[in-house]
Amino acid sequence: MIDPMWAVVLGICLFTIGLWGAVTRKNAIIVLMCIEIILNAVNLNFVAAAAQHGDVTGWVYTVFAIAIAAAEVAIGLAIFLSFYGHNETISLDEMELLKH
Amino acid sequence: MVSAIDYALWIPVLPIVAFPIILFLGNVFKGMPAWRGRWKEGGTIATIVIGTCLGLSIWLIVGYIGQVTGNESVGQIGDWLSFHMVENGNLVSYSLGFGMYLDHVSVMLLFVASFLCFLIAIFSLGYMNSDPVNLDRNHRFYAEFLLFCAGMLGMVLADNFLWLFIFWEIMGLCSYLLIGFYYERPSASYAAKKAFLTTRVGDIFLLIGLLILWNLFGSLDFSVVWAEDNIAAVDAGTLKIALFMMFVGAVGKSAQFPLHVWLPDAMEGPTPVSALIHAATMVNAGLYLVARMFPFFASPAMAGEFTDLAMLIAWIGGITAFMAALIAFVQMDIKKVLAYSTMSQLAYIFTGLGAALWFANTGHEEIALLAFGASMFHLFNHAMAKGMLFMASGSVIHEMHHVHHEVAHHDSGESAAGNAAGGDHDGGQGGGDDHDHFDAQDMSNMGGLASKMPITATAMAVGSASIIGIPLIGGFWSKEGIIGAAWKASLTSGGAWMLGPALLLLITAGMTGFYMSRMWFMTFAGKPNTPVANGVVEQTPFIPIPLITLTVVTLGGIVFAGFEFVHWVADGHAEMHFTHVLSGIGSEMKHAFLPSGEENGALIFLVTMLTIVISTIVGPATAMALYGGRLQKGEKAKPWLAWLVSLSSRVRRNNHFDNSIWANSGLADSLHQRLHFDAWYDAAMLKIVVPFANACAWFDQHIIDGAIKGIEYGSQEGSSVIRRLTTGSGRDYIMMVALGTLAIFVLIWGVA
């Protein structure tokens, strides 16, 4: 069996890549995809920890996280569509309503 | 049985309640004929209220007449406020109560205050309401007048020093309000401020003294602080400081050197105010306070500890008496003469009290009580006489003013081209009189009023006689007692320093004779100096009532003396029965005029005789030689005044006394400047207070405001920097969250 440590290292790499993408990219869809990567990095951690401890709780959480991530993607895409309907763009640089 | 003490609380409460009522009614009904007429703009209410207070006071006093021993009834009415303090680790609860303390001194002052307030209220009905200047604002006068009365009556009744202080401050406030009654005149508002601030200096000291007293005794109740055991338990040095501070408060209130500067200026108020506050009642507050220190001095535990403080009190009195009499020599304003006379006479009482305290502290209890009684008797006599004198001067001023109005009106109407200032009897200096600047209070504008204002002239003569101390009239009995006490103190071993005040008092007695006579002769003898004085008639209603009453009271001083007033007020050892009056008078006469068998009797007798000679003969004779004169042809004064006037003219004719050397000397000049005290104080203010105020202003602007402004500026700057972080971009926020989380992890890792 692979050492769960490698799974955690992979999770860290995925998380970093996802965070990097979420912070740097302009395109909202790519940012959404990066957030998915972050979520899956977390899932990987859960799975690794579950394998390490022989506890099914981590797997159960992973299943939940995947379901919620799907829902989140649906809502996120809906927001982007709606935003696109208003502004003809989904560039995150245009999304700065929080400033006001 | 219903006792007077049950109702005594109403004495101060009634005027306090009436105070807002009159103000309110006055504002509502202002200008209505009935309010002006029947209600006298609140004067009727004020008179009734004060009359009720007088009735209650008399009821209270009756219980004390004929009391053989000085019983002191304390009525604790209730707790005013209570609080807890941690002392030595224990929670101690204190409560400040309000109650009444009655003894012979307080009932005596209660009578003086309520009686004079009542008479002055009647006087005001005539004086204030017939002057058009006061129209529609008399309610303010009457309301403040009542509040003032409440202050005085409450102060006398208070059973602890805290309430004494509270009522004392009420009086201070009313004094300010009433002196500044004509606030549209700059001089009046200046005088009001001056009086308020000068007495404030004393009040601060009084407050400090009371705090020290509280620290020593844990209470300010008379019953606690006067208890022999409690006095024995405290440190004499600290108690002396407390008493000294309280004495300074009394100095401020009673206008003694060096805090005397406010009293002459306080004459800017209406005359009833001068009569009430600055002669009859408020200035007595300071004396009352000093009189209340007597138990501290008389305590055997403190014997010999406070002799220097008693000496200081006597010296302050002596200096003030002499100085005020000196300044009174040159005053031309009739009210200012009386103001300085007030200062001088109050100083007599201070010296008498100083001597009494000295005797009490050195263990001469009997003579201490005698001196104390004499001081209180002088307070009584002086209050009555001075109240009357001020009201009489008010009567003169009022009538002068009235006639001046008519004459001025007459002039502008008829003699447009002429310069004849007024009527047919144009006097020596009448031609150039400028009516717009006519001073109705200036004695050089008066003269010859004896025949025109008989009641006023009689009252003035009797009052002056009482102040001078003409034998057998009011003030004589008490003044002799005070001078005698001071001399006796100076002859007792260890009291040699008392010789100074004693000598000053002796000289001042003669000076009093001069300046009071000068005032009388300038006003009432000789020929009228102005047409205005020629036209004066005594016609204002109400004014004669108090004058006649007080004339009788002052002349009746001999009866009070016969009642052994001195003993009564000091220790209650007097049997006041009418059967004893004659024998009492006899013993007082013997006491005053015949050398007694006591120690140094011959010298005291000599001093008494000397006082009588200089005060009743030398002083008045000098005044007659300078200011006397026959009345105008055809004018006849009342028989009891006529001889005085003709005597004065004879003295003047036979003695061509020339005082121009004195009058033009530098001394007279500095007397006109009131011995430069005002100038010195102003200079001191400029040198000390103004830089200090500037420093405070700088501190306020730069340090306090600077701190606030610095915080404000800094946060504005800071926020504009922080605001740049708020980009509104979601990605930046994610970044911040990520970095923040990382930072937290690093921190936790680092700590672990």
Interface residues (C-beta under 8 A of the other chain):
Chain A: L19 A22 V23 T24 V31 L92 D93 M95 E96 L97 L98 K99 H100
Chain B: T726 T727 G728 S729 G730 R731 Y733 I734 M735 A738
